[in-house]
């Protein structure tokens, strides 16, 4: 699994756990829905700002997202 895919998987898992659609997450994070989709599919590498926007919208710490992605990537 690539690092991008691991990150995307974590974002999707958190989004689903919070009961958010891609569209709602996009709205809450001030990002485009298609960009959320591309992140979840591992086709985009988010910037630091984007990670913080996603974390705020998902109500988790940015470090939690990174740590979860790192764990998944290292499996």
C-alpha positions in Angstrom: 0.0 0.0 0.0 1.3 3.4 -0.9 1.4 6.2 1.7 -1.2 8.1 -0.3 -3.5 5.2 -0.3 -3.0 4.7 3.5 -3.8 8.3 4.1 -6.9 8.2 1.9 -8.1 5.0 3.7 -7.8 6.8 7.1 -9.7 9.8 5.8 -12.5 7.6 4.4 -12.7 5.5 7.6 -13.0 8.6 9.8 -15.5 10.2 7.4 -17.7 7.0 7.5 -17.4 6.7 11.3 -18.6 10.3 11.6 -21.5 9.6 9.3 -20.4 12.2 6.7 -20.8 12.1 3.0 -17.9 13.2 0.8 -20.0 16.3 0.0 -20.6 17.1 3.6 -16.9 16.6 4.5 -15.9 18.8 1.5 -18.3 21.6 2.7 -17.1 21.3 6.3 -13.4 21.4 5.3 -13.8 24.1 2.6 -12.5 21.7 -0.1 -14.0 20.4 -3.3 -15.9 17.1 -3.2 -13.9 15.7 -6.1 -10.7 16.5 -4.2 -11.9 14.5 -1.2 -12.6 11.6 -3.5 -9.1 11.8 -5.0 -7.6 11.9 -1.6 -9.6 8.9 -0.5 -8.5 7.0 -3.6 -4.9 7.8 -3.0 -4.6 9.9 -6.1 -3.7 13.1 -4.4 -1.2 14.1 -1.8 -2.7 16.7 0.6 -0.8 19.7 1.8 -0.3 20.4 5.5 -3.1 23.0 5.4 -5.4 20.4 3.8 -4.6 17.9 6.6 -5.5 20.5 9.2 -8.7 21.4 7.4 -9.8 17.7 7.2 -8.9 17.1 10.8 -11.0 20.1 12.0 -13.9 18.9 9.9 -13.6 15.4 11.2 -13.1 16.6 14.8 -9.8 14.8 15.3 -6.2 15.9 15.8 -4.1 16.2 12.7 -1.5 14.0 14.5 -4.1 11.3 14.9 -4.7 11.2 11.1 -1.0 11.0 10.4 -0.3 8.4 13.1 -3.2 6.2 11.7 -1.9 6.6 8.2 1.7 5.7 9.3 0.4 2.6 11.1 -1.5 1.4 8.1 1.4 2.2 5.7 3.8 0.2 7.9 1.7 -3.0 8.0 
